[in-house]
């Protein structure tokens, strides 16, 4: 069964009981749909429609803007209303395509047609995944076709399905595993065809026994698949932590999982791959959890990309009273929301709403050198020293302390009795270091260009 966990981490209250028993429900959109062109890591997509154009469900409305990029697909039929900047759940303004739905859900030809993946070549499968606009739906948003195209696919030993879902409150992947296990296994079959020497492991935390039992039964006859039960601990679903727990292999910020012979995708991503390859359905929807003590009817929803967060909250019965805190994503790594007039994007995993903001209510005090952050850090870093560098804006020292290895999981901030904003400080320092590196690289290119000019 392999190693069951990793060193460090924390055990926050998981809050999953609020929604994990709620079956997935469908939401139909009512208002204008908004599709940001940056819903993934890499270059923004480029519009291939203009104002006034008629579009169908499954139609590409923006093509990939580079190798590391992904197209954007319309989830409704209707007409293009505008292309303009709109606020995203991440709090930034991004160029977006606005589509007024005609409520007819008219689809492109071939949408939903069955397809035998065994008749497809490796290149055809990867091309289908790329054209379907699939990215990592666990939150990172890395273009999946790029992940499925390592230089030497025959050297991939493991394909890991990340079913840990370690963030508190989130349970959409759990519902996926219970309600659509055959589609998950079907997606893994497709992926193992791409990596002929890989073993497929569906990795699930042991606080989800029903999912472990159901999937274990279904993979009994699969020669290259197994279900791996992992100890419940945050951030067990972090890519580095999952790889170590499942294989005993370690990676760092300078490596890709493929460098260690591993490829990882989360549950909903694998199901999206099945839908695209076997059912001819590009990525036009995702599953997310809507929960928290401020929500009237917490639950899990299948929602079309581009729908407003407000519409999703309305489908969950609205709020009991005005919440003090609303988060896009999980409580450990999510982003606070200041308005609900933002669109659901590919990496929107949940909406959490709480009556009280327990974090901001507690005052920050001086570090007492208790060392709890050091014990909790899953990357074995020294948050106390890193924070000293952050306060001084000393990027050189921060780098020497391996600060760039921080995965921004929030464990250090969670256990800190002084309530210091450690994770926020490290995020800012990583941005500073990356900005300095980009500036240095640009300066070096300019100097090289000057030398070449002088030689001529």
PAMIVO-856976 format. One line per field, with one value per residue (C-alpha): residue number from 1; y negated, z negated, x. Coordinates in steps of 0.001 Angstrom, whole numbers, plus 524288, in hexadecimal, padded with zeros to 5 digits. Layout:
N
num: NUM:...
v: Y:...
w: Z:...
u: X:...
end
This chain:
456
num: 1:2:3:4:5:6:7:8:9:10:11:12:13:14:15:16:17:18:19:20:21:22:23:24:25:26:27:28:29:30:31:32:33:34:35:36:37:38:39:40:41:42:43:44:45:46:47:48:49:50:51:52:53:54:55:56:57:58:59:60:61:62:63:64:65:66:67:68:69:70:71:72:73:74:75:76:77:78:79:80:81:82:83:84:85:86:87:88:89:90:91:92:93:94:95:96:97:98:99:100:101:102:103:104:105:106:107:108:109:110:111:112:113:114:115:116:117:118:119:120:121:122:123:124:125:126:127:128:129:130:131:132:133:134:135:136:137:138:139:140:141:142:143:144:145:146:147:148:149:150:151:152:153:154:155:156:157:158:159:160:161:162:163:164:165:166:167:168:169:170:171:172:173:174:175:176:177:178:179:180:181:182:183:184:185:186:187:188:189:190:191:192:193:194:195:196:197:198:199:200:201:202:203:204:205:206:207:208:209:210:211:212:213:214:215:216:217:218:219:220:221:222:223:224:225:226:227:228:229:230:231:232:233:234:235:236:237:238:239:240:241:242:243:244:245:246:247:248:249:250:251:252:253:254:255:256:257:258:259:260:261:262:263:264:265:266:267:268:269:270:271:272:273:274:275:276:277:278:279:280:281:282:283:284:285:286:287:288:289:290:291:292:293:294:295:296:297:298:299:300:301:302:303:304:305:306:307:308:309:310:311:312:313:314:315:316:317:318:319:320:321:322:323:324:325:326:327:328:329:330:331:332:333:334:335:336:337:338:339:340:341:342:343:344:345:346:347:348:349:350:351:352:353:354:355:356:357:358:359:360:361:362:363:364:365:366:367:368:369:370:371:372:373:374:375:376:377:378:379:380:381:382:383:384:385:386:387:388:389:390:391:392:393:394:395:396:397:398:399:400:401:402:403:404:405:406:407:408:409:410:411:412:413:414:415:416:417:418:419:420:421:422:423:424:425:426:427:428:429:430:431:432:433:434:435:436:437:438:439:440:441:442:443:444:445:446:447:448:449:450:451:452:453:454:455:456
v: 80000:7F6FE:7EBCA:7E6CF:7D8B4:7CE64:7C714:7BA9C:7B55B:7B23E:7B772:7AC2E:7ADED:7B30B:7AEAC:7B8B2:7BDC3:7B184:7B5B5:7C313:7CA02:7C14C:7C70C:7BECB:7B5D2:7AF26:7A05A:79A07:78C39:780A2:7746E:7703F:779DF:774AB:77C04:77657:77930:77C63:78853:78FF0:78F1D:78993:78057:77B30:780E2:778CF:775BD:77B9F:77556:76741:75F74:763DF:77198:77CFC:78823:79605:79E99:7A4CC:79A75:79529:7869C:78464:78C66:78FB9:7843E:78C74:799CA:79815:7932E:79896:7953D:79043:7971D:79199:798AC:79291:78EEF:780A4:77487:76D8A:76155:75B51:75DE8:755DB:75653:75C7F:75FD8:76E12:7761B:77415:76584:760F7:75AB1:76363:76237:76A20:76E61:76B7E:77424:771EB:77F6B:78231:78D3E:796E1:79E72:7A0F0:7A8F7:7AA20:7B5DB:7C235:7BD57:7C914:7D386:7E030:7E2C0:7EEAD:7E9F8:7F6D0:7F2EE:7E629:7E3DC:7DD5C:7D0D5:7D0DE:7D26E:7C75F:7BED5:7C16E:7BDD3:7B163:7AD3B:7B010:7A546:7AE4B:7A92C:7ADE3:7AC8D:7AE44:79FD8:79E6C:79D40:7A2BB:7A670:7B51C:7B800:7B29F:7BB44:7C70D:7C43F:7C72C:7C932:7D79A:7DD03:7EAC0:7E676:7E309:7ED6C:7E832:7E0EF:7DBC3:7D7BF:7CDAC:7D0CE:7CBF6:7BF79:7BB53:7AD49:7ABDE:7AAD8:7AF02:7BB9B:7BA80:7C472:7CD93:7CC8C:7CEC6:7DB5C:7E027:7DC33:7DDCD:7E83A:7EED9:7E206:7E017:7EDBE:7EBD1:7DF6D:7E689:7F12E:7E6AC:7E0CF:7EDD0:7EFD9:7E3DD:7E96A:7F7E0:7FA86:7F33A:7F88C:7F0F2:7ED8D:7E714:7E043:7DD7D:7D8B6:7E26F:7D915:7DD37:7EBE0:7ECEF:7E7FF:7F100:7FCB0:7F9CB:7F731:80297:80BA4:805F9:80701:8152C:819D9:80EFB:81405:806A3:7FFB3:7FF69:7F6D9:7F15E:7ED38:7E1A3:7DC90:7D095:7C4ED:7B780:7B52E:7C382:7BF62:7B66E:7BBBE:7BDB0:7C3A9:7CCC5:7D17B:7D45A:7DB32:7E391:7E698:7E27E:7D963:7CB2A:7BF56:7B0FB:7A3FC:7A62E:7B30B:7B79C:7C3EF:7CA38:7C8A1:7D267:7DB5B:7D6DA:7CFD1:7CAD0:7C642:7C410:7CB72:7C18F:7BFAF:7CE4D:7CE80:7C2BC:7CA65:7D5C9:7CC88:7C669:7D2C3:7DC92:7D3D1:7C8B8:7BE68:7B356:7ACDC:7A4CE:7A7FF:7AB48:7B06A:7A7AD:7A75C:79C1C:79C9A:795E5:79244:7866C:78E82:7928E:79F6D:7A3BF:7AD02:7B13D:7AC16:7AECC:7A146:79BB8:793EF:78560:78518:77AAF:77E5B:7774E:780BC:78C37:786C2:78495:792EE:79690:78EDA:7825C:77E08:77F56:771A2:76957:7711B:76AB9:772A7:778E7:780C5:785FA:792FC:79963:79293:795A6:79160:78A69:77C12:77312:76D98:75FB3:76138:76C78:76642:76E8C:77A32:78863:78BFE:798D8:798D8:794C2:7A01E:79ABB:78F1F:78E4E:784AB:782AB:77AAB:776C4:77408:77B05:777DE:76913:768A1:76CFE:76307:76561:7657C:7675E:77484:77C79:785FC:791BA:79913:79DD3:79892:7A036:7ACEA:7AA96:7A6E9:7B23A:7AD54:7AD81:79EEE:794D2:78B73:78386:77FD8:77E45:77476:76C98:76BB6:7681F:75CEC:757BA:75A6F:761D6:76A37:76F9B:774D3:779D4:78179:7871B:78BF9:79375:78A76:78D23:79B14:795EE:79BB6:7912F:79B7E:79302:79D1E:793A9:788E5:792A0:79753:78A39:7861A:77820:77825:772B3:771D2:77B17:780B4:7733E:76EA2:77A20:7783C:76A29:76E0A:7784D:76DF0:764EC:76F76:7731B:764C3:762F6:76F19:76A4D:75CFD:76347:76C23:7608D:758D4:76450:76573:756F3:757B5:76353:75C11:75058:758E1:75EFD:75164:74CE0:758AC:7551D
w: 80000:7FF33:7F5F0:7F01D:7ED51:7EC58:7E1AB:7DC68:7DF9B:7D6E9:7D34D:7D489:7D234:7DF57:7DF7A:7E9FF:7E332:7E79A:7F5DF:7F7FA:7F6DA:80124:80ED5:81A50:81FA6:82CE3:82E45:83AAA:83D28:83E57:8408D:848E6:8492D:84761:84C63:84826:851BD:84676:83FA5:83F5A:83D00:848F0:853FE:854CD:85F4C:86B8A:86F94:87C6A:87B77:87B7C:876C0:87D10:880B1:87E2D:8765E:87290:866C8:868B4:8722C:87092:86DCE:86AD6:86F78:867D0:86778:86745:863DF:85580:85733:85937:86192:85BC2:85F92:85ED2:85543:85AE8:867F3:86A78:86FA1:86C2E:864B8:862D4:860D4:85550:84860:83D24:82F14:82C9F:82014:81E56:81C8D:82956:83558:84149:84F72:85092:85A89:8569A:85C6C:85B08:859FC:86265:858FD:86456:8616C:86FE1:87153:87B84:884D0:87E95:870A3:867BE:871F6:86CFD:870E3:86EDC:868E0:86CA3:87AF3:87872:878CA:86DC3:875A6:8788F:86A33:865E7:870E0:86C71:85E6E:86334:86BEC:860EA:858BF:84D3B:8425D:83490:82DB9:82020:81FA0:8266D:83433:83B54:84973:84918:856FA:85378:84760:84FCD:85949:8521B:85A91:8572A:853FD:852F7:846BF:83F4C:834BA:82DC2:83133:824A7:823BC:818EA:81129:80430:8042F:7F7CB:7F74C:7EC77:7F081:7FEB7:802DE:8116D:8151A:80AC7:810F6:81E61:81964:813A8:81ECE:82ADB:82777:834C8:83BB5:832C0:83587:843FE:843F0:83D3D:847AC:85204:84AC0:848A8:85762:85889:84EDB:851EE:84686:83C08:830CA:82DB1:81F7D:81AC4:80E50:80425:7F61B:7EC26:7E7BB:7F417:7F182:7FA63:80624:802F0:801E9:80E6C:816E8:81130:81556:82300:825B5:8214C:82F53:833FD:8352E:834AB:82AA6:81BF0:81187:807AA:7FA5E:7F4D9:7E70B:7E562:7E3BA:7EA04:7F429:7F814:8054D:80839:8142E:80D7E:80159:80954:8119D:80599:7FE82:80A52:80FDD:80608:81057:80DA8:81691:81483:81B10:825AC:829D4:83067:82B8D:8388E:834A9:829DE:83304:82E48:833F9:82B1B:82E16:824EB:8255E:82CE2:836D6:8399D:83B56:84478:84C7A:84D69:851A2:85C31:861A2:86020:86091:8699B:85F47:85D4D:85018:84E58:8403B:83332:825F3:81A0D:80BC4:80610:7F74E:7EA53:7DEBE:7E5F8:7F136:7F028:7F7A1:7F8EC:80433:81034:81D9A:82BDF:831A8:83F2D:84040:840FF:837D9:82D2F:81F41:81B19:82302:81C9F:80EFC:81272:8166C:808E8:8028D:80085:7F376:7E60A:7E389:7E92B:7E77E:7E1ED:7EAFE:7F869:7FE9E:80C52:809FB:7FD15:7F00F:7F039:7FE03:80324:806B4:7FF10:8073C:805D0:80F90:815C4:82326:8285B:831A5:82ECD:83546:837B6:82ACE:82237:818AB:80EB2:808BB:7F9E6:7F1C1:7E314:7D99F:7D218:7D6EC:7CC36:7D228:7D2DA:7C55F:7BEB3:7BCC5:7C1CF:7B794:7B79E:7BAEC:7AE86:7B527:7B1B9:7BE0F:7C15C:7CF35:7D129:7CCD2:7D54D:7E1E7:7EB8E:7F303:7E6E6:7E7E7:7DD62:7DDA5:7D213:7D926:7E620:7DFF1:7DAD4:7E8D4:7ED9F:7E3E9:7E887:7F6D8:7F768:80362:80369:7F594:7F877:8040F:7FC0A:7F244:7FD6F:7FC95:80ACB:806C8:7FF09:80493:7FE1C:7F75A:7EB64:7E125:7DA8D:7D969:7D483:7C8EF:7C572:7B7CA:7BAD0:7C6E5:7CF73:7DE0D:7E1B0:7EE2E:7F367:7F0B6:7F800:803B1:804BE:803A6:80E35:81716:81415:816ED:823C1:827B3:824CD:82C9F:83841:83789:836C9:84258:84A67:846E8:84ACA:857EC:85A54:8570F:8601D:86AE6:868F8:86A1F:8768E:87C01:878D5:87FB7:88C1B
u: 80000:80BCD:80E69:801BC:8052A:80FD7:816FC:810DE:80361:7F7D3:7EA62:7E0C0:7D235:7CDC3:7BF84:7BC81:7B054:7A90C:7A8C1:7AF04:7A1EA:79BAA:79A97:79F32:794A5:79400:79327:78E16:792F9:789DE:791FD:79D70:7A8CB:7B6A0:7C28C:7CFC3:7DABD:7E405:7DE79:7EB1B:7F9AF:80086:7FD11:7EF14:7E659:7E3BE:7D5A4:7D0F3:7C373:7BEFC:7B367:7A6C9:7AB68:7A245:7A85A:7A497:7A72E:7B497:7B975:7C733:7C62D:7D4A4:7E037:7EC7E:7F5F6:8024F:807E4:80470:7F694:7E8EC:7DD2F:7D073:7C3C7:7B606:7AD10:7A0A2:79ADC:79815:79ED4:7AB5B:7A7A2:7B522:7C39C:7C83E:7CF63:7C7E7:7CB36:7CF0E:7CE02:7DCB0:7DA4F:7E06F:7DA7C:7DBCF:7D7B7:7CB30:7C119:7B2FC:7A85A:799CD:7939F:787B4:783D5:7831D:78FBA:791CE:79E37:7A8E1:7A7CC:7AD2E:7AC1A:7A9CA:7ACBA:7B2D6:7C0E2:7C9A2:7D65D:7DD01:7DC00:7E340:7F1DF:7F94A:7FA43:7EBAA:7E818:7F114:7EBB9:7DDB9:7E146:7E7F7:7DCA4:7D2FF:7D92D:7DBFF:7E4B4:7E750:7DA34:7DFDC:7E351:7F07A:7EB03:7F6E9:7F370:7F13F:7F5D4:80346:803BF:8004E:80B78:81844:82442:8252F:8179B:81D19:8249C:81835:81688:80A8E:7FE3A:7F847:7EA09:7E983:7DD4C:7E2B0:7DA8A:7E184:7DC7A:7D25B:7C3F7:7C63F:7BF8E:7BC85:7C707:7C17B:7B406:7BA20:7C062:7B390:7AA91:7B335:7BD50:7BC1D:7BF67:7CB19:7D02C:7CD43:7D55E:7E08A:7E002:7E1B1:7ED33:7F406:7F350:7FC13:805EB:807D0:81111:8097E:8018C:7F535:7F2B5:7E63D:7EAB9:7E034:7E12C:7DBF8:7D13E:7C9E6:7C7C1:7BBD1:7C37B:7CEE9:7C5C0:7BE3D:7CA23:7D1E7:7C6F3:7C665:7D513:7D652:7D6A2:7DFBB:7EDAC:7F40D:7EB8E:7EA8D:7E46C:7EE04:7E8E1:7F05C:7F079:7E7EC:7F0C8:7F15F:7F76C:7F729:7F1A9:7FD28:8042A:8114F:80B30:8028B:80DE4:81618:80AF1:8076C:814ED:81F58:82529:8285D:82782:82A89:8278D:831BD:82B7E:81F36:8186E:81C1D:82A6E:8278B:8200B:812AD:806DA:7FBF4:7EE1C:7E2CB:7D5E0:7CDAB:7D89D:7D91B:7CA4E:7CB57:7D54D:7CBCE:7C0EB:7C97C:7CF9A:7C484:7B874:7BD03:7BA0F:7C3E5:7C56A:7B919:7B5E5:7BBDA:7B75E:7B8D6:7B4EC:7AD10:7AD80:7B031:7A7B1:7A23B:79C8F:78E47:78FA1:79DDD:79FF8:7A777:7A3FE:7A6F4:7A7F9:7AAD9:7B75F:7B4CD:7A91D:7A8D8:7AC7F:7A01A:797BE:79EA8:79C54:78E03:78CF1:7920B:78713:78EC3:79460:78E2A:79346:79E2E:7AACB:7B6EA:7BF92:7BDAC:7C89F:7CACD:7D193:7D504:7D74F:7E5E9:7E99B:7DD7C:7DBCF:7D295:7C770:7C27C:7B757:7AFFD:7AEE0:7BA1D:7B9A8:7BC2C:7C913:7D003:7D772:7CBF1:7CB02:7C167:7BA8D:7BB33:7B360:7B4DD:7ACE0:7B917:7C6D8:7CE67:7DBAD:7DAB5:7D47B:7E118:7EC0B:7F9CF:80491:81350:81980:81BDF:82554:81CEA:820E1:81331:81450:820E6:81A71:80E7E:81589:81416:82007:828D9:82BA3:82E90:822E6:82800:8348E:82D8B:82442:82FC4:834C0:8271E:825FB:83337:82FD3:83CBC:83AA6:84883:84713:83960:83EAA:849E5:83FD8:83946:82D97:82A40:826E7:81B36:80EAE:80635:7FDD5:7FB32:7FF2E:808AB:7FE83:7F472:7FC9A:802D2:7FE0A:8022E:7F958:8043A:80135:80C38:8068B:802ED:810D1:8169E:80D98:81218:8206C:81F0B:81924:8249C:82EA8:82821:82746:835DA:83922:8313A:837C3:8454A:84240:83D88:849B2:85249:84B4F:84CDA:85B67:85D0B:855F1:85ECD:86AE9:865DF:86338:870FE:876D9:86FA0
end
